[in-house]
Amino acid sequence: MPSEAVAKPPCVILCGPQMGENIGACARAMKNCGLSDLRLVDPRDGWPNPAANAMAAHAEDIVEAATVFETLEAAVADLSYTYATTARSRDQVKPVFTARGFAQDARARASDGQKIGLLFGREREGLWNSEISLASAMITVPLNPGNTSLNIGQAVLLVGYEWWTAGDLTPDVVLEASGAQPASHQMLDNFLNRLITDLDERSFLAIPEKRERMIRNVRNIFQRNDLTENEINTLHGIFSFLKGQGGPR
Amino acid sequence: MPSEAVAKPPCVILCGPQMGENIGACARAMKNCGLSDLRLVDPRDGWPNPAANAMAAHAEDIVEAATVFETLEAAVADLSYTYATTARSRDQVKPVFTARGFAQDARARASDGQKIGLLFGREREGLWNSEISLASAMITVPLNPGNTSLNIGQAVLLVGYEWWTAGDLTPDVVLEASGAQPASHQMLDNFLNRLITDLDERSFLAIPEKRERMIRNVRNIFQRNDLTENEINTLHGIFSFLKGQGGPR
């Protein structure tokens, strides 16, 4: 069984695409998402189409390698599972995935060696019902019911994005520190102790019953901040300067 | 504390947008994702801009309600947490969220009554570092490192899509049955028993040591299919017709 690492991304099949610009936009979105196999069924304006190349930005390779088929049946002949994208219910008894659900399902199939495909319809009309009946399942991207209309480049982007992120390990949030070291608790303590000593010297913390709470509040301002070593040093410099012990930096 | 139901969606702040078409595309993507508060900082071609309206499709209301600011400081003045979108590392010590991580964080903040904002940069250049330093955090959408370039309408769409789906309850997959009832196990059993009886009569299952396995295989073809009542009835009709017991339907 092939491993996840060699899972082949789904191919993208555009059924009856009209404007070359839209085909180029689809190629560009595919490249954003690690997809590369573009198939065109009966493109209205013939193929190749210079408008597609012009719009493809960094994805000219995908446009140039695109394959053309006369029928959808021929375009999907070598695939074992296909998902038809639709913006609305189509009165066909078939599983309907969200884009995220598709990505989970498709990753599992691709890891198992299956060749899978995504069907996108023509501008305005979408996929015909006869085309949807050729697919194994449907995908409807959940969007604001007040406006679910997407052009095909955007539809390819959202579905492709879910495919890409399902295989992406970027953590939900990290502190970008550009190589800077996070400060240790001891380094932060040294800074806070210096600050508190300074404040005590100038009687900022003179009211005993409020002192402990004030120190805790001041500590929390800095403690929750994920400070780097450089930033602690910057703060030391600022305090020295304010106290007349250092020059401008 | 306000409930999730009244969580205010983030506003979208475009810094130095150039082409009106791109502003319109952003408004359209916002509408797809349930966002409505569009703010423009120093739009190059002035405001209002007919090209934005023309591109906005179903989102003219967002374009018409957009507010214009001279500076980013003024545009974010009433917000308490802001996310700057960037395609690449920016050498600033700040949390970096994925688009999905942003959505979790922002939903929590919005549910807590915070007013939040999303910053998007100008075409080609993106956000300036001085603009990023005004934001609380950054968002970098994980994409294929081979092509991370998005136009601003696409960037608004991906980030907005994560905001929308974080509050969306659509199940990952359902069977679209258009009101049709799923068949009960008993209804499926009746059909399979009829089929097996027919096959036995014609000695299709005549080899005893293979019979049990063949029945199991045939059962699995239909059992895993999530058949509806109508589909079972259709299958009964087909079998009757093949046996010469029924007319065309």
Boltz contact constraints between the chains, C-beta under 6 A:
constraints:
  - contact:
      token1: [A, 31]
      token2: [B, 147]
      max_distance: 6.0
  - contact:
      token1: [A, 32]
      token2: [B, 143]
      max_distance: 6.0
  - contact:
      token1: [A, 32]
      token2: [B, 144]
      max_distance: 6.0
  - contact:
      token1: [A, 32]
      token2: [B, 147]
      max_distance: 6.0
  - contact:
      token1: [A, 34]
      token2: [B, 144]
      max_distance: 6.0
  - contact:
      token1: [A, 58]
      token2: [B, 147]
      max_distance: 6.0
  - contact:
      token1: [A, 91]
      token2: [B, 178]
      max_distance: 6.0
  - contact:
      token1: [A, 93]
      token2: [B, 177]
      max_distance: 6.0
  - contact:
      token1: [A, 93]
      token2: [B, 228]
      max_distance: 6.0
  - contact:
      token1: [A, 94]
      token2: [B, 176]
      max_distance: 6.0
  - contact:
      token1: [A, 95]
      token2: [B, 173]
      max_distance: 6.0
  - contact:
      token1: [A, 95]
      token2: [B, 175]
      max_distance: 6.0
  - contact:
      token1: [A, 96]
      token2: [B, 174]
      max_distance: 6.0
  - contact:
      token1: [A, 96]
      token2: [B, 176]
      max_distance: 6.0
  - contact:
      token1: [A, 97]
      token2: [B, 173]
      max_distance: 6.0
  - contact:
      token1: [A, 98]
      token2: [B, 170]
      max_distance: 6.0
  - contact:
      token1: [A, 98]
      token2: [B, 172]
      max_distance: 6.0
  - contact:
      token1: [A, 101]
      token2: [B, 172]
      max_distance: 6.0
  - contact:
      token1: [A, 101]
      token2: [B, 173]
      max_distance: 6.0
  - contact:
      token1: [A, 142]
      token2: [B, 165]
      max_distance: 6.0
  - contact:
      token1: [A, 142]
      token2: [B, 168]
      max_distance: 6.0
  - contact:
      token1: [A, 142]
      token2: [B, 170]
      max_distance: 6.0
  - contact:
      token1: [A, 143]
      token2: [B, 32]
      max_distance: 6.0
  - contact:
      token1: [A, 144]
      token2: [B, 32]
      max_distance: 6.0
  - contact:
      token1: [A, 144]
      token2: [B, 34]
      max_distance: 6.0
  - contact:
      token1: [A, 147]
      token2: [B, 31]
      max_distance: 6.0
  - contact:
      token1: [A, 147]
      token2: [B, 32]
      max_distance: 6.0
  - contact:
      token1: [A, 147]
      token2: [B, 58]
      max_distance: 6.0
  - contact:
      token1: [A, 154]
      token2: [B, 157]
      max_distance: 6.0
  - contact:
      token1: [A, 157]
      token2: [B, 154]
      max_distance: 6.0
  - contact:
      token1: [A, 158]
      token2: [B, 161]
      max_distance: 6.0
  - contact:
      token1: [A, 161]
      token2: [B, 158]
      max_distance: 6.0
  - contact:
      token1: [A, 165]
      token2: [B, 142]
      max_distance: 6.0
  - contact:
      token1: [A, 168]
      token2: [B, 142]
      max_distance: 6.0
  - contact:
      token1: [A, 170]
      token2: [B, 98]
      max_distance: 6.0
  - contact:
      token1: [A, 170]
      token2: [B, 142]
      max_distance: 6.0
  - contact:
      token1: [A, 172]
      token2: [B, 98]
      max_distance: 6.0
  - contact:
      token1: [A, 172]
      token2: [B, 101]
      max_distance: 6.0
  - contact:
      token1: [A, 173]
      token2: [B, 95]
      max_distance: 6.0
  - contact:
      token1: [A, 173]
      token2: [B, 97]
      max_distance: 6.0
  - contact:
      token1: [A, 173]
      token2: [B, 101]
      max_distance: 6.0
  - contact:
      token1: [A, 174]
      token2: [B, 96]
      max_distance: 6.0
  - contact:
      token1: [A, 175]
      token2: [B, 95]
      max_distance: 6.0
  - contact:
      token1: [A, 176]
      token2: [B, 94]
      max_distance: 6.0
  - contact:
      token1: [A, 176]
      token2: [B, 96]
      max_distance: 6.0
  - contact:
      token1: [A, 177]
      token2: [B, 93]
      max_distance: 6.0
  - contact:
      token1: [A, 178]
      token2: [B, 91]
      max_distance: 6.0
  - contact:
      token1: [A, 228]
      token2: [B, 93]
      max_distance: 6.0
